[in-house]
Amino acid sequence: MGISFSISVDQAVSQSWDCVAGQGRYICKLEQNLQALEAEAKRLTELRDDVYRRVLLAKEQLMEPLKKVEGWLERVEKEIKEVEQIRGDAPAQINNLCLGGYFSKSCCSSYKFGKKVVQKTRDVANLRTEGDFPDVAERCPAASVAVRPCEPTVGFESTFDKVWACLTDEGSNIIGLYGMGGVGKTTLLNHINNELGRRRNNFDIVIWATVSRNHTVEKVQDEIGRKIGYSDERWKQKSCDEKAIDILAVLSKMKFVLLLDDIWERVDLVKVGIPIPRQGHGSKLIFTTRSLGVCGQMEAPRKIMVDCLVPEKAWELFQIKVGKETLDSHPQIRGLAKEVAEECKGLPLALITLGRAMSSKKTPEQWEYARQILRRSVAYHVIPGMREEMYPLLKFSYDSLPDDKLKSCFLYCALFPEDFLIRRCELIDYGIAEGFLDENDSICDRNEGHDIICTLLDLCLLEEVDVELVKMHDVIRDMALWIASGIEKEKYIVKTSAQLTEAPEIENWGMIKRLSLMNNKIQSLRGTPDCPDLQTLFLENNDLQSMRLTMDFFQNMVSLKVLNLSNNLHLTELPVGISNLVSLQCLNISRTGIKELPMELSSLSKLKCLNLDVTLNLETVPEKLIYGFSRLQVLRMGWTGQLASRAINGNISFSRLECLECLKYLNALTITICNDSALEGFLSSHRLHRCIEGLCILPPKDDSLFSQKTLCLPPMKRLQYLSLVSTSMEEMKIEWKEEGRKIQTPYDFQTSVIASERNFYNLWAVEIQYCPNLKDITWIIWAPNLRNLNVSDCHRMEEIISEGGVAAMTGDLILFKKLQNLFLFSLPELKSIHRFALSFPCLVAIRVNDCPKLRKIPLSSNSAKGRRIIIRGEQQWWNELEWEDESARDTFLPSFQPS
């Protein structure tokens, strides 16, 4: 018996048509389905970007991404790649369509492709639905941290944020925190340690080790060993190499943070057994030191200076230490307390020590007394805690200085008044005269002097003001005077800014080695003090008057090597008694009213440094006198005779320079040139070119004495500042030598950038005033370290840097890469500073006044990145400036200050 079927013909036809029609939709709707896939892929990509951004933000907060989120992101990347493959195949499949897109020339291929498109659209949509994550990361458990005792911090917020940001920056694997003693580096590191214990992070362990001076590898190993479980007697008996192997075996498997406090020299991480933190590994090393140089030795890519507190935060800290009860105990105390706090200049250690000492002082008289003794720099004698707690801690920096030269130079800086801006060149002059520096090579002396100053800056014992000036923090200065009082006993006498009207009464002049009476009101020097050991006498910035200086005052100062009489404007004549100073090696009479140098000075046969800078009234410097200074190394005559030269038609000083060329030890020269013959002599003297540091070209009122219309600057590698005032010169060029050839060229340089750049490598200040015929000063492109540029009253000046000069800039030359101040005044024809926008990485201020045709300044939104600069000028000029784009104008709008 057979099996029978019964299917209607209509049903069979209907089912067959549905099947064919359904499959046909993969072909006839191919283009529509591709568009749907693109839309879904776009939405998925946008969601992926949002999730990825959330993951990055979470990582910055030291959170750990969820595994399901990481897996989803990986699947998204795979799907996007497959969509891109479909997108690449689509044009060929679309070309196969015919009859309005309802059929295909290759039905099988089109069917498979169309089905793939529909399926991929569903997959992408499903994956997008899965990506709706309420959370993308979770807090990691805190690393193993031993919480350290730490006082509440004040004013460290911004520095702390910088360090904390480094913990999430893969490039900041080693971070050096440096600053002067007592500034709060250890407190900051304690705070970082404790925060690592409070906040969730992705580190396995946090290790603290105090290194300190005279550390040993074994001592550091033992501190680290205790933290990672090595502390038994067996481990203690191991050699340093064996301990290093053990430490390395543990830490190489961990993401660690190593905090090293109080480093004084390089710690050899390999010998200790510490895996050197590398980019990508995630481990971090943070250390504190008083030396910027140690940061370099530790190869720290990130160096963060821990600076003194700003005044508001300093006062906040001081109030906490003194206490509200004491501050409110009398209406006058709070005002006096603020003045006392200001004497600490923001140094936390001083604020804390002084605040505690004053917390029980509840009368205005006590606070007034404290203010007075602080200003006299004798607090270490009176205020509790200063000598016992603060100064010994700061003295570690002094004790760590490697030689007596550095120590002597450091103590010497304490002779200057509080907040005094010390000229580096003068400090080196004094060092040469005192014998701190090597006397075998005069040029080497100056280089050594600069190196010593830089070392003191690196150790935060001096503070940099600019390329010319340094200063000493008040508390560091007080500590230096405390040290000097101990090791030199009564041989240092410093009475600066004490309102003295006459030289002080000193019981035993014979004990004094160095005496500073700067910044007083002393008018007369009388008597004949017997001080055979006195080597330095500072009388700068008083009111000395020639008629009130006795001839015999200097008679018994047979050992005096340094005499500073500068900044005494009423000193018009030198006392003849100076001729008795047969040991004198440095005489500074700059910024005085001296009119002539007497021939009696010829007895100063040991003189090495003579400073006549800014002696505006000086009329005569006898050539015979200069010939007699056969040991002279330093001669400073910048702006010398400015007033006298204009009054007597340029016959200032010596008109010829032969006497200078005869000074065989001369290595530092600043000079003012006031006539044609002196200018010609200078331009032709290779000997003077090698030692010139400052050059002023200043003709008299009638500049007919200057016949040259083109100034061709020779190579002057040591030139630091150039001033050109009131000349009719029309052009400035540079001259340099290459392979025996002498080249003079204005701007179209077809020469070596490096060779030209070296000729003015040390030039940092240029001043051009009242030069009506100059049209540009393009030559300054060869001054790579120029910091200050001042151009004024040049009525034909059209460009600072000409277009020809722009074309000459090749290679790695970056114009104005060190420029800090650009001042442009009364330049009615000036149209351009530079054709293109410049980076100005060091810019501080631009000042423009009376330059109506200057409609564009070379700034873009990328200029002066990360710097808040000042732009000062007339409001109308600012309103009419043309900018590269709106973003550039918006960037510098907050910088403008109307003049």
C-alpha positions in Angstrom: 0.0 0.0 0.0 1.7 3.3 -1.1 1.9 6.6 0.6 -0.1 9.4 -0.9 0.3 13.3 -0.7 -2.3 15.9 -1.3 -0.9 19.5 -1.9 -2.8 22.1 -3.7 -1.1 23.7 -6.7 -1.9 27.2 -5.4 -0.2 26.5 -2.0 2.9 25.1 -3.7 3.2 28.1 -6.0 2.7 30.5 -3.1 5.5 29.0 -0.9 7.9 28.9 -3.8 7.3 32.5 -4.6 7.8 33.6 -1.0 11.1 31.8 -0.9 12.3 33.3 -4.1 11.0 36.8 -3.2 12.7 36.6 0.3 16.0 35.7 -1.2 15.5 38.2 -3.9 15.3 41.0 -1.3 19.0 40.4 -0.5 19.6 41.6 -4.1 17.0 44.1 -4.9 17.4 45.9 -1.5 21.2 45.7 -1.5 21.9 49.4 -1.6 19.3 50.1 1.0 20.7 47.4 3.3 24.3 48.8 2.9 23.0 52.2 4.0 21.4 50.6 7.1 24.7 48.9 7.9 26.6 52.2 7.5 24.2 53.9 9.9 24.5 51.1 12.5 28.3 51.1 12.2 28.5 54.8 12.7 26.4 54.6 15.9 28.6 51.8 17.1 31.8 53.8 16.4 30.4 56.8 18.3 29.5 54.6 21.2 32.9 53.0 21.2 34.6 56.4 21.3 32.4 57.4 24.2 33.2 54.3 26.2 36.9 54.6 25.4 36.9 58.2 26.6 35.3 57.1 29.9 37.9 54.4 30.3 40.7 56.9 29.8 39.2 59.2 32.4 38.9 56.3 34.8 42.5 55.4 34.3 43.6 58.9 35.1 41.8 58.5 38.4 43.8 55.2 39.0 40.7 53.0 38.4 40.8 49.6 36.7 38.7 49.0 33.6 36.1 46.2 33.9 37.0 43.0 32.0 33.6 43.0 30.2 34.2 46.5 28.9 37.7 45.6 27.6 36.2 42.5 25.9 33.4 44.6 24.4 35.9 47.1 23.0 37.9 44.2 21.5 34.8 42.8 19.8 33.9 46.2 18.5 37.3 46.6 16.8 36.8 43.2 15.2 33.3 44.1 13.9 34.4 47.5 12.6 37.2 45.8 10.6 34.6 43.4 9.1 32.3 46.3 8.2 35.3 48.0 6.5 35.8 44.8 4.5 32.2 44.8 3.4 32.5 48.5 2.5 35.4 47.6 0.3 33.5 44.9 -1.6 30.3 46.9 -2.0 31.2 48.8 -5.2 31.8 45.6 -7.2 28.6 44.0 -6.1 26.6 47.1 -6.8 28.0 47.2 -10.4 26.6 43.6 -10.9 23.0 44.9 -10.4 20.9 45.4 -13.5 17.3 46.1 -14.5 17.0 48.9 -12.0 18.6 46.9 -9.3 16.1 44.1 -9.2 18.4 41.5 -10.7 22.1 40.7 -10.8 24.5 39.6 -13.4 25.9 37.2 -10.8 22.9 36.1 -8.8 24.7 33.7 -6.5 27.5 36.1 -5.6 25.0 39.0 -5.0 22.8 36.8 -2.9 25.6 35.7 -0.6 26.9 39.3 -0.3 23.4 40.7 0.4 22.7 38.1 3.0 26.1 38.9 4.7 25.2 42.6 4.8 21.9 42.0 6.5 23.4 39.6 9.1 26.3 42.1 9.8 23.7 44.8 10.4 22.0 42.7 13.0 25.4 41.8 14.7 26.4 45.5 14.8 23.1 46.5 16.3 23.2 43.8 18.9 26.8 44.8 19.9 25.7 48.4 20.2 23.0 47.3 22.6 25.5 45.4 24.7 27.7 48.6 25.1 25.3 50.4 27.4 27.5 50.2 30.5 26.5 52.0 33.7 30.1 51.7 34.9 33.3 51.1 32.8 35.8 50.8 35.7 36.1 50.1 39.4 38.3 51.4 42.1 41.4 49.3 42.7 42.3 48.3 46.2 44.8 50.6 47.7 48.5 49.6 47.4 50.2 48.3 50.5 51.3 51.5 52.2 52.7 52.3 55.6 51.0 55.5 56.7 53.6 58.1 57.8 53.1 60.8 60.4 52.6 64.1 58.6 51.6 67.6 59.6 48.7 69.2 57.6 50.1 70.9 54.5 49.4 74.5 53.5 50.1 75.8 50.0 51.3 72.6 48.4 48.2 71.9 46.4 49.4 72.8 43.0 52.8 71.0 43.5 51.0 67.9 44.8 48.7 67.9 41.8 51.7 68.0 39.5 53.3 65.0 41.2 50.0 63.1 41.3 49.5 63.6 37.6 52.9 62.0 37.0 51.6 58.8 38.6 49.3 58.4 35.7 51.7 59.6 33.0 53.6 56.8 31.4 56.5 59.1 30.4 57.1 60.3 33.9 58.7 57.1 35.4 61.3 58.9 37.5 60.2 62.2 39.2 62.7 64.5 41.0 61.4 67.0 43.6 64.1 69.6 44.3 64.2 72.8 46.4 66.1 74.5 49.2 66.3 73.1 52.6 63.2 73.6 54.8 60.9 74.2 51.8 58.8 71.2 52.6 60.0 68.4 50.2 59.8 65.7 52.8 56.4 66.9 54.0 55.1 66.7 50.4 56.6 63.2 49.9 54.9 62.1 53.2 51.6 63.5 51.8 52.0 61.6 48.6 52.8 58.4 50.4 49.7 58.6 52.6 47.4 59.5 49.7 48.6 56.4 47.9 47.2 54.5 50.9 43.9 56.3 50.9 43.1 56.4 47.2 42.6 53.3 45.1 45.3 52.8 42.5 46.9 50.1 40.4 50.2 49.8 42.3 51.1 46.7 44.2 53.3 48.2 46.8 54.6 51.6 48.0 58.1 51.7 49.5 59.6 54.5 51.5 63.4 54.8 52.2 65.3 57.7 53.7 68.6 58.0 52.0 70.3 61.1 53.6 73.9 62.1 53.3 76.7 59.5 53.4 74.2 56.7 52.6 75.4 53.2 51.8 73.9 50.7 49.4 73.3 48.2 52.2 71.4 50.8 54.3 69.0 51.5 51.4 68.7 47.7 50.7 67.8 47.0 54.4 65.0 49.7 54.3 63.5 48.2 51.1 64.0 44.7 52.4 61.9 45.2 55.5 59.1 46.4 53.3 59.1 43.4 51.0 59.6 40.7 53.7 63.3 40.4 54.0 64.3 41.2 57.6 65.5 37.9 59.2 69.0 37.4 60.4 69.9 35.1 57.5 69.1 37.9 54.9 71.0 40.5 56.9 74.1 38.3 56.7 74.0 38.3 52.8 76.3 40.4 50.7 75.1 43.5 48.9 75.1 41.6 45.6 72.9 38.8 47.0 70.5 41.3 48.5 70.3 43.1 45.2 69.3 39.8 43.5 66.6 39.1 46.1 65.1 42.7 45.8 65.2 42.5 42.0 63.4 39.1 42.0 60.5 40.6 44.1 60.1 44.1 42.6 60.4 43.0 39.0 57.1 41.2 39.4 55.4 44.2 40.9 54.1 47.6 39.9 55.7 49.6 42.7 56.2 53.2 43.8 59.5 53.8 45.4 59.8 57.0 47.5 63.4 58.0 48.3 63.7 61.0 50.6 66.7 63.3 51.0 69.1 62.3 48.2 72.4 64.1 48.2 74.1 62.2 45.4 73.2 59.6 42.8 71.8 56.4 44.1 72.8 53.4 41.9 69.5 51.6 41.5 71.1 48.6 39.8 73.4 48.0 42.8 70.5 48.3 45.2 68.5 45.8 43.1 65.7 48.2 42.1 64.3 47.6 38.6 64.8 50.9 36.8 61.3 52.2 36.1 60.7 52.1 32.3 58.0 53.6 30.2 55.1 51.2 29.9 56.0 49.1 33.0 54.0 51.3 35.3 56.4 51.5 38.3 57.5 54.9 39.6 60.4 56.4 41.5 59.9 59.7 43.3 62.8 61.3 45.2 63.6 64.5 47.0 66.8 66.4 46.9 68.2 69.9 47.4 70.1 69.7 44.1 68.8 70.1 40.6 72.1 68.4 39.5 71.1 65.3 41.4 67.9 65.2 39.4 70.1 65.0 36.3 72.3 62.3 37.8 69.2 60.2 38.5 68.1 60.7 34.9 64.7 62.0 36.0 62.7 63.1 32.9 60.4 65.1 35.2 61.9 67.6 37.6 59.5 69.6 39.8 60.8 72.5 41.9 59.2 72.8 45.4 59.2 76.5 45.9 58.6 78.8 48.9 55.0 79.6 49.8 53.2 82.6 48.2 52.5 85.4 50.8 48.9 84.4 51.4 49.7 80.8 52.1 52.7 81.7 54.2 50.6 83.9 56.4 48.0 81.1 56.7 50.7 78.7 57.9 52.1 81.2 60.3 48.7 81.9 61.9 48.2 78.2 62.5 51.5 77.9 64.3 51.1 81.1 66.4 47.5 80.4 67.3 44.4 82.5 67.3 44.6 83.2 71.0 47.9 84.9 70.8 47.1 86.8 67.6 43.9 88.2 69.2 45.5 89.0 72.5 46.1 92.6 71.5 44.8 94.7 68.6 48.3 95.5 67.3 49.7 92.0 67.3 48.1 90.7 64.1 49.6 93.5 62.0 53.0 93.0 63.6 52.7 89.2 63.2 52.1 89.7 59.5 55.3 91.7 59.2 57.2 89.1 61.1 55.9 86.4 58.9 57.0 88.3 55.8 60.6 88.2 57.1 60.5 84.4 56.5 60.0 84.9 52.8 57.6 82.0 52.5 60.1 79.3 53.8 57.9 76.8 55.6 60.6 75.7 58.1 61.2 79.3 59.1 57.5 80.0 59.4 56.9 76.9 61.6 59.9 77.5 63.8 59.3 81.2 64.3 55.5 80.7 64.7 56.0 78.2 67.5 58.6 80.5 69.2 56.2 83.5 69.0 53.1 81.5 70.1 53.5 82.7 73.7 54.3 86.3 73.0 51.3 88.4 73.8 52.5 92.0 74.0 53.2 94.3 71.0 56.6 95.1 72.4 57.7 91.5 72.1 56.5 91.3 68.5 58.1 94.6 67.6 61.4 93.4 69.1 61.2 90.2 67.0 60.6 92.2 63.9 63.6 94.4 64.6 66.0 91.5 65.2 64.8 89.6 62.2 65.5 92.7 60.0 69.0 92.9 61.6 69.7 89.2 60.8 70.6 88.4 64.4 67.6 86.2 65.2 69.8 83.2 65.8 71.0 84.9 69.0 67.6 85.6 70.4 64.6 83.6 69.1 64.3 80.1 70.5 64.6 77.2 68.0 66.3 79.2 65.3 69.8 78.1 66.3 68.9 74.6 67.7 66.3 73.5 65.1 66.3 75.5 61.9 69.8 76.5 61.1 71.5 73.1 61.6 69.0 71.6 59.2 69.7 74.2 56.6 73.4 73.9 57.2 73.4 70.4 55.7 73.4 72.1 52.3 76.5 74.2 53.2 78.3 71.1 54.7 77.6 69.2 51.5 79.5 71.7 49.3 82.5 69.8 47.9 85.2 72.3 48.3 86.2 75.5 50.1 85.8 77.7 46.9 82.1 77.0 46.9 81.8 77.5 50.7 83.7 80.8 50.5 81.6 82.1 47.6 78.4 81.1 49.4 79.4 82.9 52.6 80.5 85.9 50.6 77.0 86.4 49.2 75.8 87.1 52.8 77.7 90.4 52.7 75.0 91.8 50.4 71.7 93.2 52.0 68.5 91.2 52.2 66.7 90.8 48.8 69.7 92.4 47.1 70.1 91.6 43.4 73.7 90.5 42.9 75.3 90.9 39.5 77.0 87.6 38.6 79.9 89.4 36.8 80.7 91.5 39.9 80.5 88.5 42.2 83.1 86.8 39.9 85.2 89.9 40.0 85.2 89.8 43.8 86.0 86.1 43.8 89.0 86.7 41.5 90.3 89.4 43.8 89.7 87.4 47.0 91.5 84.4 45.5 88.5 82.1 45.6 89.2 81.2 42.0 92.1 79.6 40.3 94.7 82.3 39.5 96.6 80.3 36.8 94.3 81.2 33.9 92.3 84.4 33.9 89.8 83.2 31.4 89.4 79.9 33.3 88.8 82.0 36.4 85.7 83.5 35.0 84.4 80.2 33.7 85.0 78.7 37.1 83.2 81.6 38.7 80.1 81.0 36.5 80.3 77.3 37.3 80.4 78.0 41.0 77.4 80.3 40.8 75.5 77.6 38.8 76.3 75.0 41.4 74.9 77.2 44.2 71.8 77.8 42.1 71.4 74.0 41.5 71.7 73.4 45.2 69.1 76.1 45.8 71.5 78.1 47.9 71.1 81.0 45.5 68.0 82.0 43.5 68.2 83.0 39.8 66.6 86.3 38.9 67.7 86.4 35.3 70.7 85.8 33.2 72.6 88.7 34.8 71.3 88.6 38.4 71.0 86.2 41.4 69.9 86.7 45.0 70.0 84.9 48.3 66.9 83.9 50.2 66.7 85.9 53.5 66.6 82.8 55.7 69.5 81.2 53.8 71.4 84.5 54.2 70.7 84.5 57.9 72.0 81.0 58.1 75.1 82.0 56.2 75.8 84.8 58.7 75.3 82.3 61.5 77.8 80.0 60.0 80.3 82.9 59.4 79.9 84.0 63.0 80.9 80.5 64.1 83.8 79.7 61.8 85.1 83.2 61.3 84.3 84.4 64.9 84.4 88.2 64.7 85.9 88.4 61.2 82.5 89.0 59.4 80.8 92.3 60.2 77.5 92.9 58.3 75.5 96.1 59.1 73.5 96.6 55.9 70.2 98.6 55.6 70.7 99.8 59.3 70.1 103.5 58.6 73.7 104.3 59.7 74.8 107.9 59.1 78.4 107.2 59.9 80.7 104.2 60.1 79.9 102.2 63.3 82.0 102.0 66.4 83.9 98.7 66.3 86.0 97.7 69.4 88.5 95.6 67.6 89.0 96.6 64.0 92.0 94.3 63.9 89.8 91.2 64.0 87.7 92.1 61.0 88.2 90.3 57.7 85.2 91.4 55.8 83.0 94.4 56.5 79.7 95.3 54.7 78.0 98.6 55.3 75.8 98.7 52.2 72.5 100.4 51.9 73.0 103.0 54.6 73.2 106.8 54.7 76.9 107.2 55.6 78.3 110.5 54.5 81.7 110.6 56.0 84.6 108.3 56.7 86.8 109.7 59.4 89.7 108.5 61.5 92.3 105.9 60.8 91.0 102.5 61.7 93.7 99.9 62.3 92.5 96.8 60.5 95.5 95.0 59.0 93.4 91.8 58.2 90.5 93.5 56.4 90.2 92.1 52.9 86.7 93.3 51.8 85.0 96.6 52.4 81.6 97.2 50.9 80.3 100.8 51.1 77.9 100.6 48.2 74.7 102.7 48.1 75.5 105.2 50.8 75.7 109.0 50.7 79.5 109.3 50.7 80.7 112.8 49.9 84.2 113.6 48.7 84.8 116.5 51.1 84.0 114.3 54.1 86.5 111.5 53.4 89.7 111.8 55.3 93.0 111.1 53.6 94.1 108.6 56.2 91.0 106.4 56.5 92.5 103.7 54.2 96.0 104.1 55.5 96.1 100.9 57.7 94.1 98.6 55.4 97.2 97.0 54.0 95.5 93.7 53.2 92.4 95.1 51.6 91.7 93.3 48.3 88.1 94.4 47.5 86.8 98.0 47.8 83.2 98.7 46.7 82.3 102.4 46.6 79.6 102.1 44.0 76.2 103.9 44.0 77.5 106.9 45.8 76.4 109.7 43.5 77.9 112.5 45.6 81.3 110.9 45.5 82.9 113.1 42.8 86.6 112.6 43.7 88.5 109.6 45.0 90.4 110.2 48.2 94.1 110.2 47.6 94.5 107.8 50.5 93.3 104.9 48.3 96.8 104.9 46.9 97.8 103.3 50.2 95.9 100.1 49.3 98.8 98.3 47.9 97.1 94.9 48.1 93.9 96.1 46.3 92.8 93.9 43.5 89.2 95.0 42.8 88.0 98.6 42.8 84.3 99.2 42.1 83.4 102.9 41.7 80.5 102.3 39.3 77.5 104.6 39.4 79.3 107.3 41.3 79.8 111.0 40.4 83.6 110.6 39.8 84.9 113.0 37.2 88.5 111.8 36.9 90.9 109.1 38.0 93.9 110.5 39.7 97.4 109.4 38.7 98.0 108.4 42.4 96.0 105.2 41.6 99.1 104.0 39.7 100.4 102.6 43.0 97.6 99.9 42.8 100.0 97.6 41.0 98.0 94.5 41.9 94.7 95.7 40.6 92.9 93.0 38.6 89.3 94.5 38.4 88.4 98.1 37.8 84.6 98.9 37.5 83.7 102.3 36.1 80.3 101.4 34.7 77.8 104.2 34.5 80.2 106.9 35.8 78.3 109.4 33.7 80.5 112.4 34.7 83.8 110.8 34.1 86.0 113.1 32.0 89.5 111.6 32.2 91.0 108.2 32.3 94.8 108.8 31.8 96.2 106.4 29.3 99.4 106.2 31.3 97.3 105.0 34.3 95.8 102.2 32.2 99.3 101.2 31.0 100.3 100.9 34.6 97.6 98.4 35.5 99.6 95.5 34.0 97.7 92.8 35.9 94.3 94.1 35.0 91.9 91.3 33.9 88.6 93.2 34.1 87.8 96.7 32.9 84.2 97.9 33.0 83.4 101.2 31.3 79.9 100.8 30.1 78.0 104.1 29.8 81.2 105.8 31.1 81.3 109.6 30.5 77.8 109.7 28.9 77.2 113.2 30.3 80.8 114.4 30.1 81.3 113.3 26.5 78.3 115.3 25.3 79.5 118.3 27.1 83.1 118.2 25.8 82.5 117.0 22.3 83.6 113.5 22.7 87.1 114.0 24.2 86.2 111.5 27.0 88.6 109.1 28.4 91.3 107.9 26.0 90.5 108.3 22.3 92.8 105.5 21.2 92.6 101.9 22.3 96.3 100.9 22.1 96.6 101.0 25.9 93.9 98.4 26.2 95.6 96.1 23.8 98.7 96.2 26.0 96.8 94.6 28.9 97.9 91.0 28.3 95.7 89.6 31.0 92.5 91.5 30.0 89.7 89.0 29.5 86.5 91.0 30.4 85.8 94.4 28.9 82.8 96.7 28.7 83.4 100.0 26.9 81.7 103.1 25.7 82.8 104.4 22.3 82.2 108.1 21.6 84.2 108.9 18.5 85.2 107.6 15.1 88.9 106.9 15.9 87.9 104.8 18.9 85.3 102.9 16.9 87.7 102.2 14.1 90.3 101.0 16.6 87.9 98.7 18.2 86.5 97.2 15.0 90.0 96.4 13.9 91.2 94.9 17.2 90.8 91.1 17.3 92.3 91.2 20.8 89.4 93.3 22.1 86.8 91.3 20.2 87.8 88.2 22.2 87.2 89.8 25.6 84.4 92.4 25.0 81.3 91.7 27.1 79.4 95.0 26.8 79.6 97.6 24.0 78.0 101.0 24.0 78.3 103.2 20.9 77.3 106.7 22.0 78.4 109.7 19.9 78.4 113.2 21.3 75.7 115.7 20.4 77.4 116.5 17.1 77.9 113.0 15.7 80.1 114.3 12.9 82.8 112.4 14.7 81.1 109.3 13.3 81.7 109.1 9.6 80.7 105.5 9.2 77.2 104.9 7.8 77.5 101.1 8.0 78.3 99.3 11.2 79.9 95.9 10.5 79.9 93.9 13.7 82.9 91.6 14.0 82.7 88.2 15.7 82.3 88.8 19.5 81.6 85.5 21.1 81.6 86.9 24.7 79.4 90.0 23.9 76.5 90.1 26.4 74.9 93.5 25.7 75.0 96.0 22.9 73.7 99.5 23.0 73.6 101.8 20.0 72.3 105.3 20.7 71.9 108.5 18.6 73.9 107.5 15.5 73.2 108.3 11.9 74.3 104.9 10.8 72.1 103.5 8.0 72.9 99.8 8.1 74.2 97.1 10.5 75.9 94.0 9.2 77.8 91.1 10.7 81.2 89.8 9.8 82.6 86.3 10.3 85.4 84.1 9.1 85.1 80.7 7.4 88.1 78.7 6.1 90.3 81.8 6.0 87.7 83.9 4.2 86.4 87.1 5.7 82.7 87.6 4.9 80.6 90.7 5.3 76.9 90.3 4.6 73.7 91.8 5.7 70.9 89.2 5.3 71.3 87.0 2.2 73.4 84.5 4.1 74.6 81.5 2.1 76.7 80.4 5.0 76.8 78.1 7.9 74.0 78.8 10.5 76.1 77.3 13.3 79.2 79.4 12.5 77.3 82.6 12.5 75.2 81.7 15.6 78.3 81.2 17.7 79.6 84.7 17.0 76.8 86.2 19.2 76.0 83.2 21.3 76.2 85.1 24.7 74.4 88.2 23.5 71.3 88.6 25.7 70.4 92.3 25.5 70.3 94.7 22.6 69.2 98.3 22.8 68.8 100.5 19.7 67.7 104.1 20.3 67.5 107.4 18.3 69.0 105.9 15.2 66.8 107.7 12.5 68.3 106.0 9.4 68.2 102.4 10.4 65.5 100.4 8.5 65.9 97.0 10.1 68.1 95.1 12.5 67.9 91.7 10.8 71.4 90.7 12.1 69.9 89.8 15.5 68.7 86.5 14.0 72.3 85.3 14.8 71.8 86.0 18.6 70.2 82.7 19.6 70.1 83.6 23.4 68.8 87.1 23.1 66.5 87.9 26.0 65.8 91.6 25.9 65.3 93.7 22.8 64.6 97.4 23.1 64.1 99.5 19.9 62.9 103.1 20.2 62.9 106.4 18.3 64.2 105.0 15.0 62.0 107.0 12.6 62.8 105.0 9.4 62.7 101.6 11.0 60.3 99.5 8.8 61.0 96.0 9.9 62.7 94.3 12.8 63.5 91.2 10.8 63.5 91.8 7.0 62.0 89.3 4.6 65.6 88.7 3.4 66.4 87.7 6.9 63.5 85.3 7.0 64.7 83.6 3.9 68.2 83.3 5.5 66.8 81.3 8.5 67.6 77.7 7.7 68.4 74.5 9.6 67.5 74.4 13.3 67.6 78.1 13.9 64.6 79.2 16.0 64.2 82.9 16.1 63.7 84.5 19.5 63.7 81.1 21.3 65.0 82.8 24.5 63.4 86.2 24.1 61.7 87.4 27.3 61.0 91.1 26.7 60.3 92.9 23.4 59.9 96.7 23.7 59.1 98.9 20.7 58.6 102.6 21.2 58.2 105.5 18.8 58.8 103.7 15.5 56.3 105.5 13.1 57.2 103.5 10.0 57.4 100.1 11.6 55.2 97.6 9.7 56.6 94.2 10.7 58.4 92.4 13.5 58.6 89.2 11.6 56.8 87.8 8.6 55.5 84.7 10.3 54.2 83.8 13.7 56.9 82.6 16.2 56.8 80.2 19.1 58.3 82.6 21.7 58.7 79.8 24.3 60.2 82.1 27.0 58.3 85.4 26.3 57.3 87.5 29.3 56.2 90.9 27.9 55.7 92.8 24.6 55.3 96.6 24.9 54.4 98.7 21.9 53.9 102.4 21.9 53.6 104.9 19.1 54.0 102.4 16.3 50.8 103.3 14.3 51.7 101.2 11.2 52.4 98.0 13.1 49.1 96.1 12.4 50.3 92.6 13.1 52.5 91.0 15.8 54.0 87.5 15.2 51.7 85.6 17.5 49.5 82.6 16.8 47.4 80.5 19.1 50.5 78.2 19.4 52.8 81.0 20.6 54.1 81.3 24.2 52.4 77.9 25.0 51.8 77.5 28.7 52.9 81.1 29.5 50.9 84.1 30.7 52.5 87.0 29.0 51.8 90.7 29.1 51.1 92.8 26.0 51.0 96.5 26.7 50.1 99.2 24.2 47.5 101.8 23.2 43.9 100.6 23.2 43.3 101.8 19.6 46.4 100.0 18.4 45.2 96.8 20.0 41.7 97.2 18.5 43.1 97.5 15.0 45.6 94.6 15.2 45.2 92.0 12.5 45.4 88.4 13.7 46.2 85.1 12.0 42.8 83.9 13.1 40.2 84.5 15.8 41.6 81.8 18.1 44.9 83.7 18.2 43.2 86.9 19.2 41.1 85.1 21.8 44.3 83.4 23.2 46.0 86.7 23.9 43.0 88.9 24.7 43.6 88.3 28.5 47.2 89.3 28.1 46.5 92.9 26.9 46.9 95.8 29.3 46.2 99.3 27.9 49.1 101.8 28.4 
